[in-house]
Amino acid sequence: MRETSNYDPDLDKPVWGAANIAAIINRSERQTYYLLQRGLIDADKVGVTWRSSLRRLLFDGEER
């Protein structure tokens, strides 16, 4: 029997910037900044730019 994996490398590609993150989570850019600044979205700040990944945004708090 062959074992399959749910690993999708595209989910690990970085998502750069609050505007792109906002589009993925279906929020306004302002709402997204608010959530990012308070640590309510799984993201890192690199300089002045926010960064996350599809996996972190779509499966936040869920078992992977």
PDB file of N, CA, C and O in Angstrom:
ATOM      1  N   MET A   1       0.838  -1.172   0.000  1.00  0.00           N
ATOM      2  CA  MET A   1       0.000   0.000   0.000  1.00  0.00           C
ATOM      3  C   MET A   1       0.887   1.241   0.000  1.00  0.00           C
ATOM      4  O   MET A   1       1.871   1.315   0.736  1.00  0.00           O
ATOM      5  N   ARG A   2       0.536   2.184  -0.811  1.00  0.00           N
ATOM      6  CA  ARG A   2       1.334   3.390  -0.976  1.00  0.00           C
ATOM      7  C   ARG A   2       0.788   4.512  -0.087  1.00  0.00           C
ATOM      8  O   ARG A   2      -0.414   4.780  -0.071  1.00  0.00           O
ATOM      9  N   GLU A   3       1.676   5.148   0.635  1.00  0.00           N
ATOM     10  CA  GLU A   3       1.273   6.238   1.525  1.00  0.00           C
ATOM     11  C   GLU A   3       1.306   7.556   0.758  1.00  0.00           C
ATOM     12  O   GLU A   3       2.265   7.845   0.042  1.00  0.00           O
ATOM     13  N   THR A   4       0.263   8.342   0.913  1.00  0.00           N
ATOM     14  CA  THR A   4       0.220   9.648   0.251  1.00  0.00           C
ATOM     15  C   THR A   4       0.417  10.740   1.284  1.00  0.00           C
ATOM     16  O   THR A   4       0.179  10.537   2.475  1.00  0.00           O
ATOM     17  N   SER A   5       0.845  11.873   0.827  1.00  0.00           N
ATOM     18  CA  SER A   5       1.096  13.007   1.706  1.00  0.00           C
ATOM     19  C   SER A   5       0.246  14.186   1.270  1.00  0.00           C
ATOM     20  O   SER A   5      -0.024  14.362   0.081  1.00  0.00           O
ATOM     21  N   ASN A   6      -0.174  14.990   2.232  1.00  0.00           N
ATOM     22  CA  ASN A   6      -0.950  16.193   1.935  1.00  0.00           C
ATOM     23  C   ASN A   6      -0.050  17.406   1.755  1.00  0.00           C
ATOM     24  O   ASN A   6      -0.540  18.534   1.693  1.00  0.00           O
ATOM     25  N   TYR A   7       1.246  17.193   1.672  1.00  0.00           N
ATOM     26  CA  TYR A   7       2.182  18.304   1.559  1.00  0.00           C
ATOM     27  C   TYR A   7       2.038  18.984   0.202  1.00  0.00           C
ATOM     28  O   TYR A   7       2.082  18.333  -0.841  1.00  0.00           O
ATOM     29  N   ASP A   8       1.866  20.287   0.231  1.00  0.00           N
ATOM     30  CA  ASP A   8       1.771  21.091  -0.983  1.00  0.00           C
ATOM     31  C   ASP A   8       2.788  22.222  -0.875  1.00  0.00           C
ATOM     32  O   ASP A   8       2.602  23.138  -0.075  1.00  0.00           O
ATOM     33  N   PRO A   9       3.866  22.176  -1.669  1.00  0.00           N
ATOM     34  CA  PRO A   9       4.908  23.200  -1.542  1.00  0.00           C
ATOM     35  C   PRO A   9       4.407  24.615  -1.834  1.00  0.00           C
ATOM     36  O   PRO A   9       4.991  25.584  -1.350  1.00  0.00           O
ATOM     37  N   ASP A  10       3.333  24.748  -2.620  1.00  0.00           N
ATOM     38  CA  ASP A  10       2.810  26.087  -2.899  1.00  0.00           C
ATOM     39  C   ASP A  10       2.257  26.759  -1.648  1.00  0.00           C
ATOM     40  O   ASP A  10       2.227  27.987  -1.568  1.00  0.00           O
ATOM     41  N   LEU A  11       1.822  25.973  -0.678  1.00  0.00           N
ATOM     42  CA  LEU A  11       1.300  26.550   0.559  1.00  0.00           C
ATOM     43  C   LEU A  11       2.400  27.210   1.387  1.00  0.00           C
ATOM     44  O   LEU A  11       2.118  28.043   2.248  1.00  0.00           O
ATOM     45  N   ASP A  12       3.640  26.841   1.129  1.00  0.00           N
ATOM     46  CA  ASP A  12       4.759  27.396   1.894  1.00  0.00           C
ATOM     47  C   ASP A  12       5.424  28.599   1.231  1.00  0.00           C
ATOM     48  O   ASP A  12       6.359  29.174   1.789  1.00  0.00           O
ATOM     49  N   LYS A  13       4.954  28.982   0.053  1.00  0.00           N
ATOM     50  CA  LYS A  13       5.520  30.163  -0.599  1.00  0.00           C
ATOM     51  C   LYS A  13       5.164  31.403   0.222  1.00  0.00           C
ATOM     52  O   LYS A  13       4.053  31.510   0.741  1.00  0.00           O
ATOM     53  N   PRO A  14       6.105  32.333   0.338  1.00  0.00           N
ATOM     54  CA  PRO A  14       5.814  33.520   1.148  1.00  0.00           C
ATOM     55  C   PRO A  14       4.768  34.429   0.503  1.00  0.00           C
ATOM     56  O   PRO A  14       4.691  34.555  -0.719  1.00  0.00           O
ATOM     57  N   VAL A  15       3.984  35.043   1.350  1.00  0.00           N
ATOM     58  CA  VAL A  15       3.027  36.071   0.948  1.00  0.00           C
ATOM     59  C   VAL A  15       3.560  37.363   1.547  1.00  0.00           C
ATOM     60  O   VAL A  15       3.648  37.497   2.768  1.00  0.00           O
ATOM     61  N   TRP A  16       3.911  38.307   0.697  1.00  0.00           N
ATOM     62  CA  TRP A  16       4.548  39.539   1.145  1.00  0.00           C
ATOM     63  C   TRP A  16       3.561  40.701   1.123  1.00  0.00           C
ATOM     64  O   TRP A  16       2.858  40.907   0.134  1.00  0.00           O
ATOM     65  N   GLY A  17       3.511  41.449   2.204  1.00  0.00           N
ATOM     66  CA  GLY A  17       2.745  42.688   2.271  1.00  0.00           C
ATOM     67  C   GLY A  17       1.340  42.514   2.818  1.00  0.00           C
ATOM     68  O   GLY A  17       0.673  41.508   2.575  1.00  0.00           O
ATOM     69  N   ALA A  18       0.909  43.524   3.564  1.00  0.00           N
ATOM     70  CA  ALA A  18      -0.409  43.494   4.196  1.00  0.00           C
ATOM     71  C   ALA A  18      -1.527  43.440   3.160  1.00  0.00           C
ATOM     72  O   ALA A  18      -2.548  42.795   3.400  1.00  0.00           O
ATOM     73  N   ALA A  19      -1.360  44.096   2.021  1.00  0.00           N
ATOM     74  CA  ALA A  19      -2.407  44.092   0.990  1.00  0.00           C
ATOM     75  C   ALA A  19      -2.618  42.683   0.450  1.00  0.00           C
ATOM     76  O   ALA A  19      -3.761  42.269   0.252  1.00  0.00           O
ATOM     77  N   ASN A  20      -1.545  41.941   0.210  1.00  0.00           N
ATOM     78  CA  ASN A  20      -1.666  40.562  -0.282  1.00  0.00           C
ATOM     79  C   ASN A  20      -2.242  39.643   0.792  1.00  0.00           C
ATOM     80  O   ASN A  20      -3.052  38.764   0.498  1.00  0.00           O
ATOM     81  N   ILE A  21      -1.822  39.852   2.026  1.00  0.00           N
ATOM     82  CA  ILE A  21      -2.374  39.070   3.129  1.00  0.00           C
ATOM     83  C   ILE A  21      -3.870  39.352   3.261  1.00  0.00           C
ATOM     84  O   ILE A  21      -4.663  38.433   3.468  1.00  0.00           O
ATOM     85  N   ALA A  22      -4.253  40.630   3.141  1.00  0.00           N
ATOM     86  CA  ALA A  22      -5.663  41.019   3.239  1.00  0.00           C
ATOM     87  C   ALA A  22      -6.509  40.320   2.182  1.00  0.00           C
ATOM     88  O   ALA A  22      -7.617  39.868   2.472  1.00  0.00           O
ATOM     89  N   ALA A  23      -6.001  40.228   0.974  1.00  0.00           N
ATOM     90  CA  ALA A  23      -6.747  39.583  -0.107  1.00  0.00           C
ATOM     91  C   ALA A  23      -6.978  38.105   0.191  1.00  0.00           C
ATOM     92  O   ALA A  23      -8.035  37.562  -0.130  1.00  0.00           O
ATOM     93  N   ILE A  24      -6.003  37.465   0.797  1.00  0.00           N
ATOM     94  CA  ILE A  24      -6.118  36.038   1.093  1.00  0.00           C
ATOM     95  C   ILE A  24      -7.113  35.777   2.214  1.00  0.00           C
ATOM     96  O   ILE A  24      -7.886  34.821   2.153  1.00  0.00           O
ATOM     97  N   ILE A  25      -7.096  36.631   3.244  1.00  0.00           N
ATOM     98  CA  ILE A  25      -7.992  36.397   4.382  1.00  0.00           C
ATOM     99  C   ILE A  25      -9.326  37.123   4.225  1.00  0.00           C
ATOM    100  O   ILE A  25     -10.161  37.099   5.129  1.00  0.00           O
ATOM    101  N   ASN A  26      -9.521  37.768   3.076  1.00  0.00           N
ATOM    102  CA  ASN A  26     -10.790  38.433   2.765  1.00  0.00           C
ATOM    103  C   ASN A  26     -11.141  39.527   3.771  1.00  0.00           C
ATOM    104  O   ASN A  26     -12.264  39.593   4.271  1.00  0.00           O
ATOM    105  N   ARG A  27     -10.174  40.369   4.054  1.00  0.00           N
ATOM    106  CA  ARG A  27     -10.359  41.536   4.937  1.00  0.00           C
ATOM    107  C   ARG A  27      -9.845  42.765   4.214  1.00  0.00           C
ATOM    108  O   ARG A  27      -9.124  42.661   3.222  1.00  0.00           O
ATOM    109  N   SER A  28     -10.223  43.931   4.721  1.00  0.00           N
ATOM    110  CA  SER A  28      -9.673  45.162   4.150  1.00  0.00           C
ATOM    111  C   SER A  28      -8.218  45.290   4.592  1.00  0.00           C
ATOM    112  O   SER A  28      -7.783  44.645   5.546  1.00  0.00           O
ATOM    113  N   GLU A  29      -7.488  46.123   3.890  1.00  0.00           N
ATOM    114  CA  GLU A  29      -6.082  46.326   4.251  1.00  0.00           C
ATOM    115  C   GLU A  29      -5.965  46.919   5.649  1.00  0.00           C
ATOM    116  O   GLU A  29      -5.074  46.543   6.411  1.00  0.00           O
ATOM    117  N   ARG A  30      -6.849  47.835   5.988  1.00  0.00           N
ATOM    118  CA  ARG A  30      -6.816  48.462   7.317  1.00  0.00           C
ATOM    119  C   ARG A  30      -7.108  47.440   8.418  1.00  0.00           C
ATOM    120  O   ARG A  30      -6.430  47.420   9.446  1.00  0.00           O
ATOM    121  N   GLN A  31      -8.115  46.596   8.202  1.00  0.00           N
ATOM    122  CA  GLN A  31      -8.424  45.543   9.175  1.00  0.00           C
ATOM    123  C   GLN A  31      -7.231  44.608   9.342  1.00  0.00           C
ATOM    124  O   GLN A  31      -6.907  44.180  10.450  1.00  0.00           O
ATOM    125  N   THR A  32      -6.589  44.302   8.227  1.00  0.00           N
ATOM    126  CA  THR A  32      -5.449  43.391   8.255  1.00  0.00           C
ATOM    127  C   THR A  32      -4.288  43.999   9.025  1.00  0.00           C
ATOM    128  O   THR A  32      -3.652  43.309   9.821  1.00  0.00           O
ATOM    129  N   TYR A  33      -3.995  45.291   8.802  1.00  0.00           N
ATOM    130  CA  TYR A  33      -2.946  45.955   9.581  1.00  0.00           C
ATOM    131  C   TYR A  33      -3.249  45.872  11.074  1.00  0.00           C
ATOM    132  O   TYR A  33      -2.357  45.588  11.874  1.00  0.00           O
ATOM    133  N   TYR A  34      -4.486  46.115  11.447  1.00  0.00           N
ATOM    134  CA  TYR A  34      -4.894  46.059  12.849  1.00  0.00           C
ATOM    135  C   TYR A  34      -4.601  44.670  13.426  1.00  0.00           C
ATOM    136  O   TYR A  34      -4.011  44.547  14.499  1.00  0.00           O
ATOM    137  N   LEU A  35      -5.017  43.634  12.706  1.00  0.00           N
ATOM    138  CA  LEU A  35      -4.807  42.265  13.168  1.00  0.00           C
ATOM    139  C   LEU A  35      -3.331  41.894  13.214  1.00  0.00           C
ATOM    140  O   LEU A  35      -2.887  41.212  14.138  1.00  0.00           O
ATOM    141  N   LEU A  36      -2.568  42.343  12.216  1.00  0.00           N
ATOM    142  CA  LEU A  36      -1.133  42.066  12.184  1.00  0.00           C
ATOM    143  C   LEU A  36      -0.418  42.731  13.349  1.00  0.00           C
ATOM    144  O   LEU A  36       0.395  42.097  14.021  1.00  0.00           O
ATOM    145  N   GLN A  37      -0.707  43.987  13.590  1.00  0.00           N
ATOM    146  CA  GLN A  37      -0.028  44.738  14.636  1.00  0.00           C
ATOM    147  C   GLN A  37      -0.307  44.185  16.026  1.00  0.00           C
ATOM    148  O   GLN A  37       0.497  44.371  16.939  1.00  0.00           O
ATOM    149  N   ARG A  38      -1.423  43.516  16.192  1.00  0.00           N
ATOM    150  CA  ARG A  38      -1.775  42.951  17.488  1.00  0.00           C
ATOM    151  C   ARG A  38      -1.433  41.469  17.612  1.00  0.00           C
ATOM    152  O   ARG A  38      -1.746  40.832  18.618  1.00  0.00           O
ATOM    153  N   GLY A  39      -0.790  40.929  16.583  1.00  0.00           N
ATOM    154  CA  GLY A  39      -0.355  39.538  16.625  1.00  0.00           C
ATOM    155  C   GLY A  39      -1.480  38.533  16.448  1.00  0.00           C
ATOM    156  O   GLY A  39      -1.333  37.374  16.834  1.00  0.00           O
ATOM    157  N   LEU A  40      -2.592  38.951  15.878  1.00  0.00           N
ATOM    158  CA  LEU A  40      -3.739  38.070  15.701  1.00  0.00           C
ATOM    159  C   LEU A  40      -3.698  37.291  14.388  1.00  0.00           C
ATOM    160  O   LEU A  40      -4.533  36.420  14.146  1.00  0.00           O
ATOM    161  N   ILE A  41      -2.727  37.612  13.553  1.00  0.00           N
ATOM    162  CA  ILE A  41      -2.477  36.870  12.316  1.00  0.00           C
ATOM    163  C   ILE A  41      -1.072  36.310  12.411  1.00  0.00           C
ATOM    164  O   ILE A  41      -0.148  37.004  12.836  1.00  0.00           O
ATOM    165  N   ASP A  42      -0.908  35.061  12.019  1.00  0.00           N
ATOM    166  CA  ASP A  42       0.397  34.403  12.061  1.00  0.00           C
ATOM    167  C   ASP A  42       1.279  34.959  10.940  1.00  0.00           C
ATOM    168  O   ASP A  42       1.237  34.478   9.807  1.00  0.00           O
ATOM    169  N   ALA A  43       2.075  35.973  11.270  1.00  0.00           N
ATOM    170  CA  ALA A  43       2.936  36.637  10.288  1.00  0.00           C
ATOM    171  C   ALA A  43       4.143  37.239  10.996  1.00  0.00           C
ATOM    172  O   ALA A  43       4.144  37.420  12.214  1.00  0.00           O
ATOM    173  N   ASP A  44       5.160  37.542  10.214  1.00  0.00           N
ATOM    174  CA  ASP A  44       6.376  38.181  10.719  1.00  0.00           C
ATOM    175  C   ASP A  44       6.548  39.515  10.020  1.00  0.00           C
ATOM    176  O   ASP A  44       6.058  39.713   8.908  1.00  0.00           O
ATOM    177  N   LYS A  45       7.236  40.420  10.671  1.00  0.00           N
ATOM    178  CA  LYS A  45       7.548  41.691  10.045  1.00  0.00           C
ATOM    179  C   LYS A  45       9.027  41.674   9.658  1.00  0.00           C
ATOM    180  O   LYS A  45       9.902  41.470  10.499  1.00  0.00           O
ATOM    181  N   VAL A  46       9.281  41.891   8.381  1.00  0.00           N
ATOM    182  CA  VAL A  46      10.647  41.930   7.856  1.00  0.00           C
ATOM    183  C   VAL A  46      10.889  43.369   7.437  1.00  0.00           C
ATOM    184  O   VAL A  46      10.411  43.816   6.395  1.00  0.00           O
ATOM    185  N   GLY A  47      11.638  44.090   8.265  1.00  0.00           N
ATOM    186  CA  GLY A  47      11.790  45.532   8.027  1.00  0.00           C
ATOM    187  C   GLY A  47      10.452  46.201   8.252  1.00  0.00           C
ATOM    188  O   GLY A  47       9.931  46.200   9.367  1.00  0.00           O
ATOM    189  N   VAL A  48       9.896  46.770   7.202  1.00  0.00           N
ATOM    190  CA  VAL A  48       8.584  47.418   7.301  1.00  0.00           C
ATOM    191  C   VAL A  48       7.492  46.602   6.600  1.00  0.00           C
ATOM    192  O   VAL A  48       6.343  47.038   6.532  1.00  0.00           O
ATOM    193  N   THR A  49       7.843  45.429   6.082  1.00  0.00           N
ATOM    194  CA  THR A  49       6.918  44.619   5.300  1.00  0.00           C
ATOM    195  C   THR A  49       6.499  43.373   6.067  1.00  0.00           C
ATOM    196  O   THR A  49       7.330  42.687   6.662  1.00  0.00           O
ATOM    197  N   TRP A  50       5.207  43.092   6.048  1.00  0.00           N
ATOM    198  CA  TRP A  50       4.684  41.877   6.679  1.00  0.00           C
ATOM    199  C   TRP A  50       4.850  40.694   5.742  1.00  0.00           C
ATOM    200  O   TRP A  50       4.738  40.832   4.524  1.00  0.00           O
ATOM    201  N   ARG A  51       5.123  39.513   6.327  1.00  0.00           N
ATOM    202  CA  ARG A  51       5.316  38.291   5.551  1.00  0.00           C
ATOM    203  C   ARG A  51       4.659  37.122   6.271  1.00  0.00           C
ATOM    204  O   ARG A  51       4.745  36.990   7.492  1.00  0.00           O
ATOM    205  N   SER A  52       4.009  36.288   5.491  1.00  0.00           N
ATOM    206  CA  SER A  52       3.424  35.059   6.008  1.00  0.00           C
ATOM    207  C   SER A  52       3.459  34.029   4.882  1.00  0.00           C
ATOM    208  O   SER A  52       4.183  34.208   3.902  1.00  0.00           O
ATOM    209  N   SER A  53       2.695  32.969   5.013  1.00  0.00           N
ATOM    210  CA  SER A  53       2.570  31.973   3.939  1.00  0.00           C
ATOM    211  C   SER A  53       1.113  31.551   3.861  1.00  0.00           C
ATOM    212  O   SER A  53       0.345  31.758   4.799  1.00  0.00           O
ATOM    213  N   LEU A  54       0.743  30.963   2.744  1.00  0.00           N
ATOM    214  CA  LEU A  54      -0.634  30.485   2.612  1.00  0.00           C
ATOM    215  C   LEU A  54      -0.965  29.491   3.714  1.00  0.00           C
ATOM    216  O   LEU A  54      -2.052  29.531   4.291  1.00  0.00           O
ATOM    217  N   ARG A  55      -0.030  28.603   4.003  1.00  0.00           N
ATOM    218  CA  ARG A  55      -0.258  27.605   5.048  1.00  0.00           C
ATOM    219  C   ARG A  55      -0.540  28.278   6.391  1.00  0.00           C
ATOM    220  O   ARG A  55      -1.469  27.884   7.096  1.00  0.00           O
ATOM    221  N   ARG A  56       0.246  29.278   6.746  1.00  0.00           N
ATOM    222  CA  ARG A  56       0.062  29.968   8.026  1.00  0.00           C
ATOM    223  C   ARG A  56      -1.244  30.753   8.061  1.00  0.00           C
ATOM    224  O   ARG A  56      -1.884  30.851   9.109  1.00  0.00           O
ATOM    225  N   LEU A  57      -1.640  31.310   6.922  1.00  0.00           N
ATOM    226  CA  LEU A  57      -2.854  32.112   6.890  1.00  0.00           C
ATOM    227  C   LEU A  57      -4.116  31.265   6.826  1.00  0.00           C
ATOM    228  O   LEU A  57      -5.107  31.573   7.489  1.00  0.00           O
ATOM    229  N   LEU A  58      -4.084  30.211   6.039  1.00  0.00           N
ATOM    230  CA  LEU A  58      -5.296  29.415   5.821  1.00  0.00           C
ATOM    231  C   LEU A  58      -5.540  28.363   6.882  1.00  0.00           C
ATOM    232  O   LEU A  58      -6.682  27.973   7.122  1.00  0.00           O
ATOM    233  N   PHE A  59      -4.462  27.894   7.527  1.00  0.00           N
ATOM    234  CA  PHE A  59      -4.601  26.829   8.508  1.00  0.00           C
ATOM    235  C   PHE A  59      -4.200  27.274   9.907  1.00  0.00           C
ATOM    236  O   PHE A  59      -3.799  26.449  10.729  1.00  0.00           O
ATOM    237  N   ASP A  60      -4.302  28.556  10.183  1.00  0.00           N
ATOM    238  CA  ASP A  60      -3.897  29.099  11.478  1.00  0.00           C
ATOM    239  C   ASP A  60      -4.693  28.440  12.598  1.00  0.00           C
ATOM    240  O   ASP A  60      -5.919  28.535  12.643  1.00  0.00           O
ATOM    241  N   GLY A  61      -3.987  27.776  13.490  1.00  0.00           N
ATOM    242  CA  GLY A  61      -4.603  27.160  14.641  1.00  0.00           C
ATOM    243  C   GLY A  61      -5.225  25.794  14.382  1.00  0.00           C
ATOM    244  O   GLY A  61      -5.737  25.164  15.307  1.00  0.00           O
ATOM    245  N   GLU A  62      -5.189  25.336  13.155  1.00  0.00           N
ATOM    246  CA  GLU A  62      -5.747  24.028  12.821  1.00  0.00           C
ATOM    247  C   GLU A  62      -4.635  23.000  12.746  1.00  0.00           C
ATOM    248  O   GLU A  62      -3.473  23.338  12.526  1.00  0.00           O
ATOM    249  N   GLU A  63      -4.998  21.759  12.929  1.00  0.00           N
ATOM    250  CA  GLU A  63      -4.034  20.676  12.773  1.00  0.00           C
ATOM    251  C   GLU A  63      -3.667  20.544  11.312  1.00  0.00           C
ATOM    252  O   GLU A  63      -4.545  20.570  10.449  1.00  0.00           O
ATOM    253  N   ARG A  64      -2.395  20.403  11.022  1.00  0.00           N
ATOM    254  CA  ARG A  64      -1.925  20.339   9.631  1.00  0.00           C
ATOM    255  C   ARG A  64      -1.622  18.946   9.221  1.00  0.00           C
ATOM    256  O   ARG A  64      -1.216  18.713   8.082  1.00  0.00           O
TER     257      ARG A  64
END
